[in-house]
Amino acid sequence: MKQYIKLVYRFFTVLILGLVTCPASGQDLIQRHLDTNDYKLWSKLTTDKISDKAGWISYALRYESHLDTLFVKSTLTGQQYAFAGSLEGKFSSEELFACLDNKQNLQLVNLNKRKVTSISGVKQYEFSSDGSFLITIEFNLNKSMILVIRDKNGRKLQGIENANVFEMNNSRNALLYSLGKNSYYEAGVINLKQNIIKRKILDNSVAEIKSLTWSKDGNTAAFHTENSTNICLYFYDCRSQRLSSLKALPQAFFNNKIITADSSIPLKIADDNSSVFFAYKNAVQNSFQNPVAEIWKNDDKYIYPNLALIQNYNKPLLAVWYPKSKLAHPLSTEKYSWAALTGNQKYAVVADMLQHEPQYDLFAPLDYYIMEVSKGEKELLVSNQTGYNQYMHFSSNGNYICYYKDDIWYLYDIKKKKHTSLTPKTSFSWNSLEDPVNRKKNHSNFLPGLSTAGHFYYMISMISGFFLLMESSL
Protein backbone atom coordinates (compact mmCIF):
# COMPACT_ATOMS: atom_id res chain seq x y z
CA MET A 1 0.00 0.00 0.00
CA LYS A 2 2.82 2.40 0.88
CA GLN A 3 4.45 1.58 -2.47
CA TYR A 4 1.26 2.64 -4.34
CA ILE A 5 1.04 5.84 -2.27
CA LYS A 6 4.67 6.69 -3.09
CA LEU A 7 4.06 5.92 -6.79
CA VAL A 8 1.01 8.22 -6.91
CA TYR A 9 2.88 10.90 -4.98
CA ARG A 10 5.81 10.77 -7.43
CA PHE A 11 3.43 10.89 -10.43
CA PHE A 12 1.64 14.03 -9.23
CA THR A 13 4.94 15.62 -8.21
CA VAL A 14 6.36 15.12 -11.70
CA LEU A 15 3.09 16.33 -13.31
CA ILE A 16 2.91 19.49 -11.18
CA LEU A 17 6.59 20.30 -11.63
CA GLY A 18 6.21 19.77 -15.35
CA LEU A 19 3.27 22.12 -15.55
CA VAL A 20 5.11 24.75 -13.52
CA THR A 21 8.55 24.60 -15.07
CA CYS A 22 8.07 23.61 -18.70
CA PRO A 23 5.84 26.43 -19.97
CA ALA A 24 7.29 29.07 -17.65
CA SER A 25 8.72 31.13 -20.50
CA GLY A 26 5.40 31.00 -22.39
CA GLN A 27 3.46 32.13 -19.35
CA ASP A 28 5.87 34.97 -18.86
CA LEU A 29 5.16 36.23 -22.39
CA ILE A 30 1.39 35.96 -22.03
CA GLN A 31 1.26 37.65 -18.64
CA ARG A 32 3.84 40.32 -19.37
CA HIS A 33 2.82 43.64 -17.84
CA LEU A 34 1.74 46.25 -20.39
CA ASP A 35 2.46 49.93 -19.98
CA THR A 36 1.37 53.03 -21.89
CA ASN A 37 4.25 52.66 -24.37
CA ASP A 38 2.61 49.46 -25.65
CA TYR A 39 -0.67 51.16 -26.51
CA LYS A 40 0.75 52.81 -29.63
CA LEU A 41 1.51 49.35 -31.03
CA TRP A 42 -2.16 48.42 -31.18
CA SER A 43 -3.93 48.92 -34.49
CA LYS A 44 -7.28 48.43 -36.14
CA LEU A 45 -7.53 46.51 -39.40
CA THR A 46 -9.89 48.15 -41.93
CA THR A 47 -10.76 47.18 -45.49
CA ASP A 48 -10.26 49.63 -48.31
CA LYS A 49 -10.82 48.59 -51.96
CA ILE A 50 -11.05 45.54 -54.24
CA SER A 51 -9.93 45.62 -57.88
CA ASP A 52 -12.47 44.97 -60.64
CA LYS A 53 -11.70 41.25 -60.98
CA ALA A 54 -10.67 40.78 -57.32
CA GLY A 55 -7.05 40.11 -58.25
CA TRP A 56 -5.89 42.75 -55.75
CA ILE A 57 -7.15 44.09 -52.44
CA SER A 58 -6.13 47.01 -50.25
CA TYR A 59 -6.47 47.30 -46.49
CA ALA A 60 -5.06 49.50 -43.74
CA LEU A 61 -3.71 49.28 -40.23
CA ARG A 62 -4.85 52.37 -38.34
CA TYR A 63 -3.25 53.59 -35.09
CA GLU A 64 -4.26 56.14 -32.49
CA SER A 65 -1.11 58.05 -33.39
CA HIS A 66 -2.47 58.33 -36.97
CA LEU A 67 0.74 56.75 -38.30
CA ASP A 68 -1.38 54.51 -40.51
CA THR A 69 -0.15 52.10 -43.16
CA LEU A 70 -2.00 51.10 -46.33
CA PHE A 71 -1.31 47.67 -47.84
CA VAL A 72 -1.96 46.44 -51.38
CA LYS A 73 -1.87 42.67 -51.81
CA SER A 74 -2.38 40.20 -54.64
CA THR A 75 -5.07 37.59 -53.93
CA LEU A 76 -3.30 35.16 -56.27
CA THR A 77 0.45 35.45 -55.56
CA GLY A 78 0.52 37.20 -52.18
CA GLN A 79 2.71 39.98 -53.55
CA GLN A 80 2.36 43.05 -51.31
CA TYR A 81 3.11 46.78 -51.19
CA ALA A 82 3.02 48.97 -48.07
CA PHE A 83 2.56 52.75 -47.96
CA ALA A 84 3.05 54.54 -44.65
CA GLY A 85 0.83 57.51 -43.91
CA SER A 86 -1.76 56.69 -46.58
CA LEU A 87 -5.47 56.49 -45.78
CA GLU A 88 -7.11 55.00 -48.86
CA GLY A 89 -6.38 54.23 -52.49
CA LYS A 90 -7.96 53.63 -55.90
CA PHE A 91 -7.61 50.79 -58.40
CA SER A 92 -7.78 51.15 -62.16
CA SER A 93 -8.78 47.65 -63.39
CA GLU A 94 -6.09 45.09 -62.48
CA GLU A 95 -3.17 47.16 -63.68
CA LEU A 96 -2.89 50.36 -61.64
CA PHE A 97 -3.23 51.47 -58.03
CA ALA A 98 -2.72 54.92 -56.53
CA CYS A 99 -2.83 56.36 -53.02
CA LEU A 100 -2.17 59.74 -51.44
CA ASP A 101 -0.31 60.04 -48.15
CA ASN A 102 -0.60 62.71 -45.46
CA LYS A 103 2.33 64.63 -46.97
CA GLN A 104 0.55 64.98 -50.34
CA ASN A 105 2.76 62.43 -52.06
CA LEU A 106 0.93 60.31 -54.63
CA GLN A 107 2.17 56.75 -55.08
CA LEU A 108 1.33 55.31 -58.51
CA VAL A 109 1.81 51.54 -58.73
CA ASN A 110 1.93 49.62 -62.00
CA LEU A 111 0.88 46.23 -60.62
CA ASN A 112 1.88 44.34 -63.76
CA LYS A 113 5.36 45.87 -64.06
CA ARG A 114 5.84 46.04 -60.26
CA LYS A 115 6.90 49.66 -60.58
CA VAL A 116 6.13 52.46 -58.10
CA THR A 117 6.22 56.12 -59.21
CA SER A 118 6.03 58.92 -56.63
CA ILE A 119 4.50 62.32 -57.47
CA SER A 120 4.84 65.06 -54.85
CA GLY A 121 2.50 67.95 -54.00
CA VAL A 122 -0.75 66.32 -55.13
CA LYS A 123 -4.08 67.71 -53.87
CA GLN A 124 -6.56 65.62 -55.91
CA TYR A 125 -6.35 62.68 -58.32
CA GLU A 126 -8.53 60.36 -60.44
CA PHE A 127 -8.14 57.66 -63.11
CA SER A 128 -9.98 57.74 -66.42
CA SER A 129 -12.37 54.82 -66.99
CA ASP A 130 -10.03 52.83 -69.23
CA GLY A 131 -6.96 53.54 -67.09
CA SER A 132 -5.21 55.38 -69.91
CA PHE A 133 -4.98 58.66 -68.00
CA LEU A 134 -4.18 59.82 -64.47
CA ILE A 135 -5.54 63.29 -63.69
CA THR A 136 -4.13 65.30 -60.77
CA ILE A 137 -4.24 68.75 -59.21
CA GLU A 138 -0.68 69.55 -58.07
CA PHE A 139 1.24 72.41 -56.49
CA ASN A 140 3.90 74.12 -58.60
CA LEU A 141 7.19 75.35 -57.19
CA ASN A 142 5.65 78.83 -56.86
CA LYS A 143 2.76 77.29 -54.83
CA SER A 144 0.23 77.84 -57.61
CA MET A 145 -1.81 74.86 -58.75
CA ILE A 146 -1.82 72.99 -62.02
CA LEU A 147 -4.08 70.32 -63.50
CA VAL A 148 -1.90 67.58 -64.97
CA ILE A 149 -2.93 64.73 -67.27
CA ARG A 150 -0.53 61.77 -67.26
CA ASP A 151 -0.42 58.40 -68.96
CA LYS A 152 -0.59 55.14 -67.00
CA ASN A 153 3.18 55.23 -66.41
CA GLY A 154 3.05 58.68 -64.80
CA ARG A 155 4.48 60.52 -67.81
CA LYS A 156 3.10 64.06 -68.13
CA LEU A 157 1.01 64.67 -71.26
CA GLN A 158 -0.71 68.02 -70.66
CA GLY A 159 -1.00 70.67 -67.97
CA ILE A 160 -3.41 73.52 -67.24
CA GLU A 161 -1.90 76.23 -65.06
CA ASN A 162 -3.85 77.76 -62.14
CA ALA A 163 -6.54 75.03 -62.19
CA ASN A 164 -7.72 74.47 -58.63
CA VAL A 165 -10.41 71.79 -58.86
CA PHE A 166 -11.94 69.27 -61.28
CA GLU A 167 -14.90 66.88 -61.28
CA MET A 168 -15.10 63.63 -63.29
CA ASN A 169 -18.39 62.49 -64.80
CA ASN A 170 -19.87 59.12 -63.75
CA SER A 171 -18.38 57.36 -66.78
CA ARG A 172 -14.97 58.86 -65.95
CA ASN A 173 -14.31 59.72 -69.60
CA ALA A 174 -14.62 63.50 -69.21
CA LEU A 175 -13.92 66.10 -66.57
CA LEU A 176 -15.14 69.59 -65.70
CA TYR A 177 -12.46 71.95 -64.35
CA SER A 178 -12.14 75.52 -63.09
CA LEU A 179 -9.13 77.81 -62.81
CA GLY A 180 -8.46 81.30 -61.55
CA LYS A 181 -5.71 83.86 -62.03
CA ASN A 182 -5.59 87.60 -61.25
CA SER A 183 -9.29 87.62 -60.28
CA TYR A 184 -10.33 86.09 -63.61
CA TYR A 185 -11.79 82.61 -63.74
CA GLU A 186 -12.36 79.97 -66.39
CA ALA A 187 -14.39 76.76 -66.66
CA GLY A 188 -13.86 74.04 -69.22
CA VAL A 189 -14.52 70.44 -70.21
CA ILE A 190 -11.85 67.89 -71.14
CA ASN A 191 -12.84 64.79 -73.12
CA LEU A 192 -10.75 61.69 -72.29
CA LYS A 193 -12.46 59.03 -74.42
CA GLN A 194 -9.60 58.47 -76.89
CA ASN A 195 -7.63 61.68 -77.31
CA ILE A 196 -7.42 64.62 -74.92
CA ILE A 197 -9.83 67.31 -76.18
CA LYS A 198 -10.13 70.53 -74.18
CA ARG A 199 -12.99 73.04 -74.57
CA LYS A 200 -13.53 76.31 -72.69
CA ILE A 201 -17.15 76.89 -71.69
CA LEU A 202 -16.80 80.07 -69.59
CA ASP A 203 -13.89 82.50 -69.90
CA ASN A 204 -12.83 85.74 -68.19
CA SER A 205 -15.38 85.47 -65.40
CA VAL A 206 -14.86 87.92 -62.56
CA ALA A 207 -16.63 85.55 -60.16
CA GLU A 208 -15.11 82.38 -58.69
CA ILE A 209 -16.40 79.10 -60.13
CA LYS A 210 -17.73 76.56 -57.61
CA SER A 211 -20.01 73.51 -57.16
CA LEU A 212 -18.92 71.63 -60.30
CA THR A 213 -21.65 69.07 -61.02
CA TRP A 214 -22.34 66.46 -63.72
CA SER A 215 -25.62 64.90 -64.76
CA LYS A 216 -26.15 61.17 -64.31
CA ASP A 217 -25.39 60.35 -67.97
CA GLY A 218 -22.57 62.88 -68.30
CA ASN A 219 -24.23 64.83 -71.15
CA THR A 220 -24.71 68.04 -69.15
CA ALA A 221 -22.95 69.91 -66.35
CA ALA A 222 -23.74 72.75 -63.95
CA PHE A 223 -21.86 75.08 -61.60
CA HIS A 224 -22.09 78.29 -59.58
CA THR A 225 -20.15 81.51 -59.97
CA GLU A 226 -19.77 83.58 -56.82
CA ASN A 227 -18.34 86.96 -55.90
CA SER A 228 -18.91 89.28 -52.95
CA THR A 229 -22.25 90.54 -54.26
CA ASN A 230 -23.89 87.81 -56.32
CA ILE A 231 -24.18 84.08 -57.06
CA CYS A 232 -25.13 82.90 -60.56
CA LEU A 233 -26.08 79.47 -61.87
CA TYR A 234 -24.78 77.98 -65.14
CA PHE A 235 -25.85 74.93 -67.17
CA TYR A 236 -23.81 73.44 -70.02
CA ASP A 237 -25.03 70.96 -72.65
CA CYS A 238 -22.06 68.96 -73.96
CA ARG A 239 -23.94 67.79 -77.06
CA SER A 240 -25.04 71.21 -78.33
CA GLN A 241 -22.13 73.01 -76.60
CA ARG A 242 -24.64 75.54 -75.31
CA LEU A 243 -24.14 77.44 -72.06
CA SER A 244 -27.21 78.81 -70.21
CA SER A 245 -27.21 81.05 -67.15
CA LEU A 246 -29.55 82.11 -64.36
CA LYS A 247 -28.20 85.35 -62.93
CA ALA A 248 -31.27 86.58 -61.03
CA LEU A 249 -34.43 84.91 -59.72
CA PRO A 250 -37.77 85.98 -61.22
CA GLN A 251 -39.47 88.16 -58.63
CA ALA A 252 -42.92 86.83 -59.55
CA PHE A 253 -41.99 83.54 -57.83
CA PHE A 254 -39.03 84.59 -55.65
CA ASN A 255 -39.90 87.78 -53.84
CA ASN A 256 -36.70 89.26 -52.41
CA LYS A 257 -34.81 85.94 -52.75
CA ILE A 258 -31.36 85.10 -54.14
CA ILE A 259 -29.48 82.02 -55.36
CA THR A 260 -27.20 80.45 -52.77
CA ALA A 261 -24.61 77.67 -52.66
CA ASP A 262 -25.27 75.45 -49.65
CA SER A 263 -24.05 71.92 -48.93
CA SER A 264 -27.39 70.96 -47.37
CA ILE A 265 -29.03 71.37 -50.81
CA PRO A 266 -26.32 70.46 -53.33
CA LEU A 267 -26.59 71.41 -56.98
CA LYS A 268 -28.28 68.56 -58.89
CA ILE A 269 -29.22 67.97 -62.54
CA ALA A 270 -32.38 65.96 -63.28
CA ASP A 271 -31.84 62.52 -64.81
CA ASP A 272 -33.46 63.63 -68.08
CA ASN A 273 -31.19 66.75 -68.25
CA SER A 274 -34.20 69.06 -68.50
CA SER A 275 -33.81 70.89 -65.20
CA VAL A 276 -31.43 71.89 -62.43
CA PHE A 277 -32.25 71.79 -58.72
CA PHE A 278 -30.59 74.50 -56.66
CA ALA A 279 -30.79 76.34 -53.33
CA TYR A 280 -32.14 79.82 -52.67
CA LYS A 281 -32.60 81.98 -49.57
CA ASN A 282 -33.78 85.40 -48.35
CA ALA A 283 -31.81 88.29 -49.78
CA VAL A 284 -31.80 90.00 -46.38
CA GLN A 285 -30.85 88.12 -43.24
CA ASN A 286 -33.33 88.55 -40.42
CA SER A 287 -31.80 89.27 -37.04
CA PHE A 288 -33.43 88.42 -33.74
CA GLN A 289 -33.40 91.28 -31.27
CA ASN A 290 -32.96 90.16 -27.67
CA PRO A 291 -35.68 91.88 -25.64
CA VAL A 292 -35.32 93.11 -22.09
CA ALA A 293 -37.69 90.38 -20.89
CA GLU A 294 -38.21 87.00 -22.54
CA ILE A 295 -41.85 86.05 -23.06
CA TRP A 296 -42.52 82.29 -23.16
CA LYS A 297 -45.95 81.29 -24.53
CA ASN A 298 -47.47 77.86 -24.13
CA ASP A 299 -48.81 77.87 -27.70
CA ASP A 300 -45.50 78.82 -29.37
CA LYS A 301 -44.38 76.34 -32.03
CA TYR A 302 -40.93 76.12 -30.42
CA ILE A 303 -39.58 77.08 -27.03
CA TYR A 304 -38.05 80.54 -26.83
CA PRO A 305 -34.33 79.66 -27.32
CA ASN A 306 -35.14 77.61 -30.43
CA LEU A 307 -37.27 80.41 -31.82
CA ALA A 308 -34.30 82.76 -31.46
CA LEU A 309 -32.05 80.31 -33.31
CA ILE A 310 -34.54 79.83 -36.14
CA GLN A 311 -35.07 83.54 -36.66
CA ASN A 312 -31.31 84.08 -36.88
CA TYR A 313 -30.88 81.28 -39.46
CA ASN A 314 -31.38 82.09 -43.13
CA LYS A 315 -32.47 78.60 -44.13
CA PRO A 316 -31.72 77.49 -47.72
CA LEU A 317 -34.72 76.19 -49.69
CA LEU A 318 -35.13 74.06 -52.83
CA ALA A 319 -35.96 75.41 -56.29
CA VAL A 320 -35.90 74.19 -59.90
CA TRP A 321 -34.65 75.87 -63.09
CA TYR A 322 -35.43 74.89 -66.70
CA PRO A 323 -32.56 76.25 -68.84
CA LYS A 324 -34.31 75.77 -72.22
CA SER A 325 -37.46 77.66 -71.26
CA LYS A 326 -35.55 79.99 -68.90
CA LEU A 327 -38.14 79.39 -66.19
CA ALA A 328 -37.53 78.86 -62.46
CA HIS A 329 -39.83 78.41 -59.49
CA PRO A 330 -39.55 77.31 -55.83
CA LEU A 331 -40.35 73.79 -54.63
CA SER A 332 -39.95 74.29 -50.89
CA THR A 333 -40.90 77.54 -49.16
CA GLU A 334 -40.52 79.09 -45.73
CA LYS A 335 -43.82 77.47 -44.72
CA TYR A 336 -43.30 74.11 -46.48
CA SER A 337 -39.58 73.91 -45.80
CA TRP A 338 -39.21 70.10 -45.71
CA ALA A 339 -38.73 68.70 -49.24
CA ALA A 340 -37.67 65.46 -50.96
CA LEU A 341 -37.53 64.49 -54.64
CA THR A 342 -38.87 61.22 -56.02
CA GLY A 343 -36.59 58.78 -57.84
CA ASN A 344 -36.97 60.37 -61.29
CA GLN A 345 -37.22 63.95 -59.93
CA LYS A 346 -40.61 64.45 -61.63
CA TYR A 347 -42.37 64.92 -58.29
CA ALA A 348 -41.46 66.43 -54.94
CA VAL A 349 -42.88 65.77 -51.48
CA VAL A 350 -43.06 68.78 -49.13
CA ALA A 351 -44.27 69.36 -45.57
CA ASP A 352 -44.77 72.10 -42.99
CA MET A 353 -42.49 71.14 -40.12
CA LEU A 354 -44.29 73.41 -37.64
CA GLN A 355 -47.86 72.38 -38.38
CA HIS A 356 -48.29 69.94 -35.48
CA GLU A 357 -45.96 71.70 -33.05
CA PRO A 358 -45.73 71.93 -30.10
CA GLN A 359 -45.64 68.22 -29.19
CA TYR A 360 -43.45 65.89 -27.14
CA ASP A 361 -42.04 63.44 -29.73
CA LEU A 362 -38.57 63.91 -31.13
CA PHE A 363 -39.96 63.79 -34.68
CA ALA A 364 -43.23 65.68 -34.97
CA PRO A 365 -46.01 64.28 -37.18
CA LEU A 366 -46.26 65.94 -40.59
CA ASP A 367 -48.83 66.40 -43.33
CA TYR A 368 -47.01 65.43 -46.53
CA TYR A 369 -48.00 67.01 -49.84
CA ILE A 370 -46.96 65.82 -53.30
CA MET A 371 -46.41 68.16 -56.23
CA GLU A 372 -45.47 67.77 -59.87
CA VAL A 373 -42.13 69.57 -60.17
CA SER A 374 -42.88 71.20 -63.52
CA LYS A 375 -46.19 72.69 -62.28
CA GLY A 376 -45.50 73.41 -58.61
CA GLU A 377 -49.07 72.62 -57.54
CA LYS A 378 -49.36 70.40 -54.46
CA GLU A 379 -52.02 68.07 -53.08
CA LEU A 380 -52.23 66.07 -49.86
CA LEU A 381 -50.38 62.74 -49.86
CA VAL A 382 -50.81 61.56 -46.24
CA SER A 383 -51.74 63.45 -43.07
CA ASN A 384 -50.48 63.19 -39.51
CA GLN A 385 -47.61 60.93 -40.59
CA THR A 386 -44.51 60.57 -38.41
CA GLY A 387 -41.53 62.68 -39.41
CA TYR A 388 -39.19 59.72 -38.81
CA ASN A 389 -37.65 59.29 -42.27
CA GLN A 390 -37.31 55.49 -42.04
CA TYR A 391 -41.07 55.26 -42.46
CA MET A 392 -41.17 56.65 -46.00
CA HIS A 393 -39.33 55.34 -49.09
CA PHE A 394 -39.28 56.26 -52.78
CA SER A 395 -38.94 53.84 -55.70
CA SER A 396 -35.95 54.43 -57.97
CA ASN A 397 -38.08 55.00 -61.09
CA GLY A 398 -40.21 57.60 -59.30
CA ASN A 399 -43.57 55.86 -59.76
CA TYR A 400 -44.23 54.78 -56.17
CA ILE A 401 -43.95 55.95 -52.58
CA CYS A 402 -44.08 53.47 -49.71
CA TYR A 403 -44.92 54.61 -46.17
CA TYR A 404 -45.72 53.05 -42.78
CA LYS A 405 -48.72 54.34 -40.83
CA ASP A 406 -50.90 52.80 -38.09
CA ASP A 407 -49.02 49.46 -38.22
CA ILE A 408 -49.63 49.09 -41.97
CA TRP A 409 -47.27 49.53 -44.92
CA TYR A 410 -48.93 51.42 -47.79
CA LEU A 411 -47.93 51.81 -51.43
CA TYR A 412 -48.90 55.02 -53.22
CA ASP A 413 -49.08 54.93 -57.03
CA ILE A 414 -48.17 58.48 -58.06
CA LYS A 415 -49.70 58.34 -61.55
CA LYS A 416 -52.97 56.69 -60.44
CA LYS A 417 -53.05 58.64 -57.13
CA LYS A 418 -53.98 55.41 -55.38
CA HIS A 419 -53.06 54.13 -51.88
CA THR A 420 -52.81 50.34 -51.49
CA SER A 421 -52.33 48.42 -48.24
CA LEU A 422 -49.39 46.00 -48.46
CA THR A 423 -49.84 44.41 -45.03
CA PRO A 424 -53.08 43.53 -43.21
CA LYS A 425 -53.95 45.21 -39.94
CA THR A 426 -53.46 42.56 -37.24
CA SER A 427 -52.65 42.33 -33.55
CA PHE A 428 -48.92 42.43 -34.25
CA SER A 429 -46.75 45.06 -35.87
CA TRP A 430 -45.43 44.59 -39.40
CA ASN A 431 -42.67 46.93 -38.42
CA SER A 432 -41.65 45.13 -35.22
CA LEU A 433 -39.19 47.93 -34.55
CA GLU A 434 -38.57 49.51 -31.20
CA ASP A 435 -38.84 53.20 -31.89
CA PRO A 436 -36.86 55.05 -29.21
CA VAL A 437 -37.29 58.45 -30.83
CA ASN A 438 -41.06 58.43 -30.32
CA ARG A 439 -41.03 56.19 -27.22
CA LYS A 440 -43.30 53.57 -28.78
CA LYS A 441 -42.44 49.91 -28.46
CA ASN A 442 -43.89 47.00 -30.38
CA HIS A 443 -43.59 43.75 -28.45
CA SER A 444 -44.74 41.25 -31.07
CA ASN A 445 -42.63 39.56 -33.72
CA PHE A 446 -44.08 38.29 -36.98
CA LEU A 447 -40.89 36.36 -37.88
CA PRO A 448 -39.71 34.31 -34.85
CA GLY A 449 -35.96 34.00 -34.57
CA LEU A 450 -35.13 37.39 -36.06
CA SER A 451 -33.86 40.24 -33.92
CA THR A 452 -35.62 43.60 -33.79
CA ALA A 453 -33.20 45.03 -36.35
CA GLY A 454 -33.60 41.86 -38.39
CA HIS A 455 -37.35 42.39 -38.68
CA PHE A 456 -36.84 45.99 -39.73
CA TYR A 457 -34.30 45.16 -42.44
CA TYR A 458 -36.51 42.27 -43.60
CA MET A 459 -39.29 44.78 -44.17
CA ILE A 460 -36.96 47.17 -46.00
CA SER A 461 -35.73 44.33 -48.26
CA MET A 462 -39.35 43.28 -48.89
CA ILE A 463 -40.24 46.86 -49.88
CA SER A 464 -37.20 47.08 -52.18
CA GLY A 465 -38.12 43.78 -53.78
CA PHE A 466 -41.68 44.95 -54.30
CA PHE A 467 -40.44 48.16 -55.96
CA LEU A 468 -38.28 46.09 -58.34
CA LEU A 469 -41.20 43.79 -59.15
CA MET A 470 -43.54 46.71 -59.87
CA GLU A 471 -40.97 48.56 -61.96
CA SER A 472 -40.03 45.48 -64.02
CA SER A 473 -43.67 44.91 -64.90
CA LEU A 474 -44.03 48.35 -66.47
C-alpha positions, -999 to +999 in steps of 0.1 A: +000+000+000+028+024+009+044+016-025+013+026-043+010+058-023+047+067-031+041+059-068+010+082-069+029+109-050+058+108-074+034+109-104+016+140-092+049+156-082+064+151-117+031+163-133+029+195-112+066+203-116+062+198-153+033+221-155+051+248-135+085+246-151+081+236-187+058+264-200+073+291-177+087+311-205+054+310-224+035+321-193+059+350-189+052+362-224+014+360-220+013+376-186+038+403-194+028+436-178+017+462-204+025+499-200+014+530-219+042+527-244+026+495-257-007+512-265+007+528-296+015+494-310-022+484-312-039+489-345-073+484-361-075+465-394-099+481-419-108+472-455-103+496-483-108+486-520-110+455-542-099+456-579-125+450-606-117+412-610-107+408-573-071+401-582-059+428-557-072+441-524-061+470-502-065+473-465-051+495-437-037+493-402-048+524-383-032+536-351-043+561-325-011+580-334-025+583-370+007+568-383-014+545-405-001+521-432-020+511-463-013+477-478-020+464-514-019+427-518-024+402-546-051+376-539-033+352-563+004+354-556+005+372-522+027+400-535+024+430-513+031+468-512+030+490-481+026+527-480+031+545-447+008+575-439-018+567-466-055+565-458-071+550-489-064+542-525-080+536-559-076+508-584-078+511-622-088+477-634-061+451-625-032+472-637-029+504-616-032+515-580-027+549-565-028+564-530-022+597-514-003+600-481-006+627-455+023+646-470+005+650-503+028+624-521+009+603-546+022+567-551+013+553-585+018+515-587+019+496-620+009+462-606+019+443-638+054+459-641+058+460-603+069+497-606+061+525-581+062+561-592+060+589-566+045+623-575+048+651-549+025+679-540-007+663-551-041+677-539-066+656-559-064+627-583-085+604-604-081+577-631-100+577-664-124+548-670-100+528-692-070+535-671-052+554-699-050+587-680-042+598-645-055+633-637-041+653-608-042+688-592-007+696-581+012+724-565+039+741-586+072+753-572+056+788-569+028+773-548+002+778-576-018+749-587-018+730-620-041+703-635-019+676-650-029+647-673-005+618-673-004+584-690-006+551-670+032+552-664+031+587-648+045+605-678+031+641-681+010+647-713-007+680-707-010+707-680-034+735-672-019+762-651-039+778-621-065+750-622-077+745-586-104+718-589-119+693-613-149+669-613-151+636-633-184+625-648-199+591-638-184+574-668-150+589-660-143+597-696-146+635-692-139+661-666-151+696-657-125+719-643-121+755-631-091+778-628-085+813-615-057+839-620-056+876-612-093+876-603-103+861-636-118+826-637-124+800-664-144+768-667-139+740-692-145+704-702-118+679-711-128+648-731-108+617-723-125+590-744-096+585-769-076+617-773-074+646-749-098+673-762-101+705-742-130+730-746-135+763-727-171+769-717-168+801-696-139+825-699-128+857-682-154+855-654-149+879-626-166+855-602-151+824-587-164+791-601-177+766-576-200+735-572-189+716-603-217+691-610-223+665-637-256+649-648-262+612-643-254+603-680-226+629-683-242+648-711-247+680-692-230+699-664-237+728-640-219+751-616-221+783-596-201+815-600-198+836-568-183+870-559-189+893-530-223+905-543-239+878-563-242+841-571-251+829-606-261+795-619-248+780-651-258+749-672-238+734-700-250+710-727-221+690-740-239+678-771-250+712-783-221+730-766-246+755-753-241+774-721-272+788-702-272+811-672-296+821-644-282+854-629-313+866-610-344+849-597-378+860-612-395+882-586-429+868-595-420+835-578-390+846-557-399+878-538-367+893-524-348+859-527-314+851-541-295+820-554-272+805-528-246+777-527-253+754-497-240+719-489-274+710-474-290+714-508-263+705-533-266+714-570-283+686-589-292+680-625-324+660-633-318+625-648-335+636-681-312+667-683-342+691-685-338+709-652-314+719-624-323+718-587-306+745-567-308+763-533-321+798-527-326+820-496-338+854-484-318+883-498-318+900-464-308+881-432-333+885-404-318+893-370-334+884-337-334+913-313-330+902-277-357+919-256-353+931-221-377+904-209-382+870-225-418+860-231-425+823-232-459+813-245-475+779-241-488+779-277-455+788-294-444+763-320-409+761-304-396+771-270-381+805-268-343+797-273-351+776-304-373+804-318-343+828-315-320+803-333-345+798-361-351+835-367-313+841-369-309+813-395-314+821-431-325+786-441-317+775-477-347+762-497-351+741-528-360+754-563-359+742-599-346+759-631-354+749-667-326+762-688-343+758-722-375+777-713-355+800-689-381+794-662-375+789-625-398+784-595-395+773-558-403+738-546-400+743-509-409+775-492-405+791-457-438+775-447-433+741-465-396+739-458-392+701-457-387+687-492-377+655-510-375+645-546-389+612-560-366+588-578-370+604-613-372+639-599-406+645-616-424+649-583-415+664-549-429+658-515-431+688-491-443+694-456-448+721-430-425+711-401-443+734-376-479+724-384-483+699-355-460+717-331-457+719-301-456+682-292-435+659-271-420+634-297-386+639-311-400+638-347-432+657-350-460+643-372-463+659-406-488+664-433-470+654-465-480+670-498-470+658-533-464+682-562-455+678-599-421+696-602-429+712-635-462+727-623-455+734-586-491+726-575-494+704-545-520+681-531-522+661-499-504+627-499-508+616-462-517+635-431-505+632-395-476+609-406-445+606-384-415+627-394-392+597-388-376+593-423-373+555-420-411+553-425-412+567-460-393+553-491-393+563-528-389+538-557-359+544-580-381+550-611-402+576-593-436+559-598-442+548-562-440+560-526-441+535-497-449+546-462-457+530-428-487+543-408-509+528-381-490+495-382-496+491-420-473+495-449-489+514-478-479+518-514-489+550-532-491+549-570-482+585-581-497+583-616-530+567-604-531+586-571-540+554-554-531+541-519-528+503-515-523+484-482-494+460-485-498+444-450-531+435-432-539+452-399-535+426-372-526+423-336-489+424-342-468+451-359-454+446-394-427+469-384-416+451-352-392+479-345-386+495-312-388+532-319-369+551-292-373+584-308-411+584-303-410+562-272-433+536-288-424+499-285-439+470-304-436+438-284-447+412-311-426+396-337-441+383-370-409+364-379-397+343-349-360+340-346-351+374-361-339+402-339-356+436-338-332+450-364-336+419-384-373+424-387-368+460-397-343+452-424-365+423-436-393+448-442-370+472-460-357+443-483-394+433-489-402+469-499-372+471-522-381+438-538-417+450-543-404+482-560-383+461-583-412+438-592-435+467-599-410+486-620-400+455-640-437+449-649-440+484-665 
